[in-house]
Amino acid sequence: MVDACLWLNPDIFYHGVVYAHSKLSVPYLKKVITYAKSKGINGGYPQLSWSIWKHMAVNKMLLAEDLAWSYFEMFLTLRDVTADERIQQAELEQQSIEAGDSLSYRQRVSVPTLQFVLFLFIQQSNKMSLRKSVMVDEWPGYSPRSVDGLSGKSDGSSNLDEQKHNTFIQANLSQILELLSEGFKGEISVESTLHADVVKALGFIVQGRLPKQAAVSSIYDIAVKHRVQAKSGFMKTSGNFSIRTFESWFQTSLAQNPYGLSSCITGGVKLKWVTATLKNQEQTRKKPRIVTNSPSAPSGHKIMFFTQCSNQTIARQTETLRGSYVKLHRCHKAYIYLLSPLKSVSIEKCTGSTFALGPVATCIRVVSCQNITIIAPCRSIMITGSEDVTLYITTPTQPIISSDNTASHEEPPVTFAPYNTFYPDLERHLAEVGLTISPQTDKWKTPICVGNLNNITLNSSRLSDVVRTRSPRSSGSGDGYQMDEDTLFRTMPPSDFYLFSIPFKFPLEGTDQSVTTEIPGGLPLEYSQAVKSKQRAIERWKRALRDSTMTKEERTSFQFLVEEKFKEWLKETGNQQQLDDLGKR
């Protein structure tokens, strides 16, 4: 017998927790399994179709349809599938749109039933306790106990503490096993026997490895190994497990992820990617750190951790970044360009910074940030506990924004704009992560807004009904600020939109024939026209100068005045720091 090491899949807990709706409780989830089993292979079990889930979620659990779809879609996003399968899914949606029914592709999508129910259960993992009232709905990163966050919000530090997630699973393991066994009553004695399908479903959130082995396997593959069977409770004769033995083995084997964020921070390799010079005592006291586990981590488990990168310009396109989970933490007045295909990204407690990212295969998660700009193609994005966030994105899924984002200067906390840049390897990187850019499937400006207003889930289709019956926050009110769509987000006016130029070049990874020379998919018409209008204004300005009757001395004086005004603008906006840093590359 050997001792296996088990750990939780960080992707699910860092990026998969959408919203802890009160109806995602064990009694309701048991009914989901029972109803799905009754439908059998006709869209219920072992694969759950969207139509069956929609019926249960909307008609029985009273969830809003777009929230129900967001759970379904996020699960699909986090599944471990190939880039080709992602592209096939995008083509399926594209075909439905071209056929005149933009939602018909959903009818052909399904998910593993038990895994999906488990995914719904862990939406509660950000609650302080499942014993608390179901009225205490929460979203990722939020904690009433946080004191270090922006404007009293979450500090997002819970994601640094994997032990919180371990504790949640260990404390609720019996309940999880009972829930997933609901569909096998009558087939086996669920009081003493655990069906193999339940253990296979746990593989969605639990991974592990055997001693002296680097290969990462699912919990089921480990549990049935000959050397582990006695401890895991696997019974060869039935192919199932002894539930008490399995539970004991699970509890003692669950440990810190050797390839997780905590392990990377404490034992990773430090990188010297910082370009700017530290300028004051505060920056010297909090030196920037960039750490990675890339040299030792197996494929799919690479991490890049950036923290305290203040007044810096960092620009990289490297193999170290490729396929990594990137965490950007406490970056202040930084310009960070990470132009490689990435697995996922967390941006937490950052202020006054710009992040230009390569294609993100799964999710970008923004927590407790202020005055930041993100430019990226991504499969999904989630924003919570933040203010003054501007997103130039292209995404095939609805962005998720929580109602705890804070408006500043009477402006909504989140501004959406279409993706506004490109670089030579962009299309190659998009294909590598399975992302396609199509104007028909791009959902950059159609977010779902989730939150709690007297336990009502808010989303873009129901906000107007809620607003008519609610008023702005008054003294002693527990409702929060007025839940108005204009309060939660806005779409950038075309007149405010500009293209973004990557200010440097990297060595080309492929051939000259595959170079990206324009924004894939183009810009929406109104934004394209606004850009052309600005370009025409510049041409008129140049022509006016060229045709002016100014003398040579007047031209010199005028040029001097323009340059001085430009220098003032660079200093006031902080762009001078970026130019200085770029000059050091």
Disulfide bonds with the S-S distance in Angstrom:
none
